[in-house]
């Protein structure tokens, strides 16, 4: 056997070993773990669905659709108010800081960046007091609470505080009823 034949056999043997090893690794490395399947990521799933939203007087405030997106890692909200207000939010549970986060934007230019978590069966998120355009600290805080009810409805209570949470004013109190 000459040197050329020995070299070919060595290369073929090495390639064959790599191919078998690669196939074994591919079989043992089944589908990658889905990062957002833990119970914490499902805490807000009670809000998922197509909803008609009513204020306490019984008047319809609008319609809202909440869907699970990004392989179960986030919730996308699509709001259409009875007035002309439309908006969207993106909510996600962050395993690193163990909190829920939501970013809300609407066609009126409103931006809310909320964070919080599950408290006594409700998801409660709030803004942090920030600085205003001049760099001065503000005392304004927004808080939104979503509470599932036994009948399958959900209450969303949006409150505002101008004294860092000592007192609260209701901005929106909505009852979500599943659309038929």
C-alpha positions as CSV (number, residue, x, y, z in Angstrom):
1,X,0.0,0.0,0.0
2,X,1.5,3.3,-1.0
3,X,1.5,6.6,0.9
4,X,-1.3,8.0,-1.2
5,X,-3.7,5.1,-0.5
6,X,-2.8,5.2,3.3
7,X,-3.6,8.9,3.3
8,X,-6.9,8.4,1.6
9,X,-7.9,5.7,4.0
10,X,-6.9,7.8,7.0
11,X,-8.9,10.8,5.7
12,X,-12.0,8.6,5.0
13,X,-11.8,7.0,8.5
14,X,-11.6,10.5,10.1
15,X,-14.5,11.8,8.1
16,X,-16.5,8.7,8.9
17,X,-15.8,9.1,12.6
18,X,-16.8,12.8,12.5
19,X,-20.0,11.9,10.6
20,X,-21.0,9.2,13.1
21,X,-20.2,11.5,16.0
22,X,-22.2,14.4,14.5
23,X,-25.2,12.1,13.9
24,X,-25.0,10.9,17.5
25,X,-24.9,14.5,18.8
26,X,-27.8,15.5,16.6
27,X,-29.9,12.6,18.0
28,X,-29.0,13.3,21.6
29,X,-29.6,17.0,21.2
30,X,-33.3,16.8,20.6
31,X,-35.4,19.9,20.3
32,X,-33.9,22.8,22.3
33,X,-35.5,23.6,25.6
34,X,-38.2,26.3,25.3
35,X,-37.1,29.1,27.6
36,X,-40.6,30.5,28.4
37,X,-42.5,27.4,29.5
38,X,-42.1,27.7,33.3
39,X,-45.1,28.5,35.5
40,X,-44.0,32.2,36.0
41,X,-44.3,32.7,32.3
42,X,-47.9,31.5,32.4
43,X,-49.1,33.8,35.3
44,X,-50.6,36.3,32.9
45,X,-52.3,33.8,30.6
46,X,-55.7,34.6,32.2
47,X,-55.7,37.8,30.1
48,X,-55.2,36.0,26.8
49,X,-58.2,36.1,24.5
50,X,-60.6,38.3,22.5
51,X,-62.4,40.7,24.8
52,X,-65.2,43.3,25.0
53,X,-64.3,45.9,27.6
54,X,-66.9,47.7,29.7
55,X,-66.6,50.6,32.3
56,X,-68.5,50.4,35.6
57,X,-71.5,52.2,34.1
58,X,-71.9,49.3,31.6
59,X,-70.9,51.3,28.6
60,X,-68.6,49.6,26.2
61,X,-65.1,51.1,26.3
62,X,-63.7,49.1,23.4
63,X,-62.3,45.8,22.3
64,X,-59.0,44.1,23.1
65,X,-57.2,41.1,21.8
66,X,-54.4,39.6,23.7
67,X,-52.4,36.8,22.2
68,X,-49.3,34.7,23.1
69,X,-46.4,35.3,20.7
70,X,-42.7,34.6,20.4
71,X,-43.0,30.8,21.2
72,X,-44.8,31.6,24.5
73,X,-42.4,34.3,25.6
74,X,-44.6,37.4,25.3
75,X,-48.1,38.7,25.2
76,X,-49.2,41.1,22.5
77,X,-52.2,43.4,23.3
78,X,-54.1,45.1,20.5
79,X,-56.6,47.7,21.9
80,X,-59.3,49.5,19.9
81,X,-61.3,51.9,22.0
82,X,-64.9,53.0,21.4
83,X,-63.5,56.5,20.8
84,X,-60.6,56.8,18.4
85,X,-57.9,55.5,20.7
86,X,-55.9,52.5,19.5
87,X,-52.9,51.0,21.2
88,X,-50.6,48.0,21.6
89,X,-48.6,46.6,24.4
90,X,-46.0,43.9,24.7
91,X,-45.7,42.0,28.0
92,X,-42.9,39.6,29.0
93,X,-41.8,37.8,32.2
94,X,-38.1,38.4,32.7
95,X,-36.5,35.4,34.5
96,X,-33.4,37.5,35.3
97,X,-35.2,40.0,37.5
98,X,-38.2,37.8,38.2
99,X,-40.7,40.5,37.2
100,X,-43.3,41.1,34.5
101,X,-42.6,44.0,32.1
102,X,-45.0,45.8,29.8
103,X,-44.5,48.6,27.2
104,X,-47.7,50.3,26.1
105,X,-48.0,52.8,23.2
106,X,-51.0,54.4,21.7
107,X,-52.0,56.7,18.9
108,X,-52.2,59.6,21.3
109,X,-48.5,59.4,21.9
110,X,-48.8,57.7,25.3
111,X,-45.8,55.5,26.4
112,X,-46.0,53.5,29.6
113,X,-43.2,51.3,30.7
114,X,-44.4,49.1,33.6
115,X,-42.9,46.4,35.8
116,X,-44.2,44.2,38.5
117,X,-45.6,40.8,39.3
118,X,-48.2,38.5,40.7
119,X,-49.6,39.7,44.0
120,X,-52.5,37.8,45.6
121,X,-53.7,36.4,42.2
122,X,-53.5,39.7,40.3
123,X,-50.8,41.0,38.0
124,X,-49.7,44.4,39.4
125,X,-47.3,46.6,37.4
126,X,-46.3,50.2,37.8
127,X,-44.0,52.8,36.5
128,X,-41.1,54.1,38.5
129,X,-40.9,57.8,39.3
130,X,-38.7,59.3,36.6
131,X,-37.2,62.6,35.7
132,X,-39.1,65.1,33.6
133,X,-37.7,66.9,30.6
134,X,-35.7,69.3,32.7
135,X,-34.1,66.5,34.7
136,X,-36.1,67.2,37.9
137,X,-37.5,64.2,39.7
138,X,-41.2,63.7,39.4
139,X,-43.6,62.1,41.9
140,X,-45.8,60.7,39.2
141,X,-46.4,57.0,39.2
142,X,-48.8,54.9,37.1
143,X,-50.1,51.5,38.4
144,X,-52.1,48.9,36.4
145,X,-53.7,45.9,38.1
146,X,-55.3,42.9,36.2
147,X,-57.4,40.7,38.3
148,X,-59.2,37.5,37.0
149,X,-62.7,36.9,38.3
150,X,-64.4,33.6,39.0
151,X,-66.8,34.1,36.0
152,X,-63.8,34.3,33.6
153,X,-63.9,38.1,33.2
154,X,-60.8,40.2,34.1
155,X,-60.8,43.6,35.8
156,X,-58.1,46.1,34.6
157,X,-57.7,49.0,37.0
158,X,-55.3,51.8,35.9
159,X,-54.4,54.3,38.6
160,X,-52.2,57.4,38.8
161,X,-50.4,59.0,41.7
162,X,-48.8,62.4,42.0
163,X,-47.3,61.7,45.4
164,X,-45.2,58.6,44.7
165,X,-48.0,56.2,45.6
166,X,-49.4,57.7,48.8
167,X,-52.8,58.4,47.1
168,X,-54.2,57.1,43.9
169,X,-56.7,58.4,41.3
170,X,-58.5,55.9,39.0
171,X,-57.8,56.6,35.3
172,X,-59.6,53.6,33.9
173,X,-61.6,50.8,35.4
174,X,-62.5,48.1,32.8
175,X,-64.2,44.8,33.0
176,X,-63.1,42.4,30.3
177,X,-65.7,40.0,29.1
178,X,-64.9,37.3,26.5
179,X,-66.3,38.1,23.0
180,X,-68.9,35.7,21.8
